[in-house]
Amino acid sequence: MRRSREEDIMPREVSERRRRRREHMATARDDCGASLPYEMIIEVLQWLPVKSVFRFKAVCRSWAALLSSNEFRRLHMSAAKAAKRRTPPAKLLYISPTATFDSTTVYSCPFSPSSSSCRPRDHGDLLFTIDGARGNYVEIVTPAPCNGLTLLYDALDTAYYICNAATRLPPSTSVVCSSSAGLGFDALTDEHKVVRLMNGMFYQKDLDSVRCEVYTTGGPFMDRCWRPAARGVPSSLHKFARAAVRNASVNYLPCLPTVACTDETFTCLRSPPFWVPGTPPTSRCSSSGEQLVEIDDQLCLVRNRIPHGSNTLEIWKLLDYSSGDWLLDHRINLSGHLATNLRQSQILRVIGSFCSYRSPRKKIIITTSTHKIFDKYQKMVHTYDPRSEALETILSITETHSTPQYGCPSSRFSFVQETLAPVHTTDEEIALSSDLAKATREVLLRLPAKSAIQSKFVCKQWFRLIESKNFIQSYFQHKNIDRRPKVMLVVKSTGRLGFSFAPLNKCLQEAPSHSTLLDTKVVCSKPCHGLNLVSTETKDYLCNPCTGFYRGYSNLGPDLHRPSRMPKAEDHAFTVGNKNVGLTFDPTTRQHVIVEIFYHWKDFKSRQYDLTCALHWCNSWSAAQENSVPPLPVNDMPPAYVEGILYWMNEPRLGQSCEWAIVSFNLATNTFDVVSCPSWFARWNSRNRCHAFVVELEGVLCAVLADPAADKLDVWKLEHGQWGRSYTIHLEACPGYSLKTSVVVPLAVDPDHGRILLNTGRKIGLYDPVEQTIQNLYSLDQVPASRSNPHLKFLDMPSTSSRNSSTIPFVPILYEESLAGYSFVRKANCLW
């Protein structure tokens, strides 16, 4: 009767899906019955480990179909649950950050100390790496896997990851806002569901509202988004739900929603006897010392009495859901010497229990996290034997976090449960589910950036594909694999910016007109992770020259409201007002950051100066943040960006020292430092006309010493902490590139022929180090500026021997072909 009732209420598409599965199994049965009875094959295969099941898929097509079916997955899960009663869980799972800041490693280790020394293990076996998930901020939401799947949460990217540690399937991510979530399984539809509770968002009128949303991992393509729970949160439970979410987020607690995954309705359980009946949980942001956990397939509540003066942990078990009877199952005494680490830990969690191989006696698993010093954190796993009251440490890890300001890591441990349950495919995998879609991806990778961006609006599948991080990264790698320098020109525009970007070849083929000649001086940075910074005297613009994306930022210096007493600014192609602006990239938040050093006063006679430094995160609408000032004054040449660090050459005419030195700024640590210049650099003096600056060439920091007397550039590169001479650029026989009249900057190196791209602001050309000649690519001398033309009178083009030029009609800019950019609107709480 129950089965027929389910079929009556079952949606038509679910019934059809099950019919197809039965037919699929019947076909597999016919093919598998050649030599052995079908029932015998199933009986054997369902007890195999997951790895063996995957290997047996290669036996034949019928076995592959059988072992991939949902029916076999259910049989295998049932067998695993039966075996779990006789054998312990195989391994412990834990996560840790990597050295690259933007990925997380997932490890596993057995429930025993190191076999060689009987000491706590200090590492495990690598399972897989999750790219794009910042290890500093990733936590495990479900210490007990749900049908073999584990739910992770990236607090920085506000994304959930669903992983199958046993089969090492790649995780799928779901972007969300701040919330508390859990992972459940709907046996009726054979689907996993992520359920999250959320308090009112800032853009809602009712800030006290609480919502429940559900994400079905195996749902149809069009339904792959967060949706409200079927019946929502009852108004009578709003205050309890709000307190639960707040407590979980403040105290890093996993949320175990009291919601049935099948009908998505809430129920209320009777509280433990030590809680006052009818009193809602505390709403203040402090720990109540309690957490929910699953032990032996039963709901338990762990009560930490250490903050209240008693060195004990109490584990209460819910005996019956209908009556709500609770029983004090264990009281763990932590007053002994071995429990010192547990008492002093900042985060203490009970994540479950297991039985050892040698004894059927149950042991309880306790994990701790402690902030040691600066960026060092210690994570430990302990076992507790309730009978002997013996405490043993089985895992001890000290890890370094890239962001010391981040609080103590939350619990990062879970059990490993073998299962064949699939992690649902990612958005990109769904979009590429057919051969036609894969061919479409290859075509999109070869389109110009603007065309690729416009293609997002063809359909939802294309939108998901082009918006995915993997596609954006693949596009960048595909377009820039040759590492050749790509040049555009910044020209005048009638739009809001006042400038736009034009291909170099197009500008050379077409005669420039009044509408394309700049009347505002701009300075451009080299590309940084696909974007460029274009600066004027009053504003800075983050731009993607390929797609047309831009975002403007007001000049940061005047916002600091300090008096300015400045001499006349030195005017060459690479200065813009009294500021020196650089573009860097924050690997932890994956956003660009503008670093501006602004002079309010400098006097070369007295060598005194006054400057400030400010940072602006490009994906934030908040104002710039004033930062600590560099230890040395910087000159007026733009900085160089190399692997997350900005470098400036100092200004030896200011301050106490006349030595050349390089000022560095590391965004990850938010600190300035000083790097010594090559010893060959002579001490600056007023009679020596040499000037120095820094550039990035071939991904390496280079220091350039320009000697106008010898008309040559000495380029030194810093590799492995040592300076070495890289190039000597002789310019005596190169008209228009003389250091006596121009500032000449090496922009890039041609990877094929070793030629160096030089820029004076008026000319760009390729220098051949062997022939010591320059092939001009573009020169302002090619602009037919007629003084008789009234529209070009403002230009007043000087001769190439004039160093001071306040008007630069065109400005060259190096760029990378990419789809990088920042959204102008907040992302919706769905997956497209």
Order of alpha helices (4+ residues) and beta strands (2+ residues): alpha-alpha-alpha-alpha-alpha-alpha-beta-beta-beta-beta-beta-beta-beta-beta-beta-beta-beta-alpha-beta-beta-beta-beta-alpha-beta-beta-beta-beta-beta-alpha-alpha-alpha-alpha-alpha-beta-beta-alpha-beta-beta-beta-beta-beta-beta-beta-beta-beta-beta-beta-beta-beta-beta-beta-beta-beta-beta-beta-beta-beta
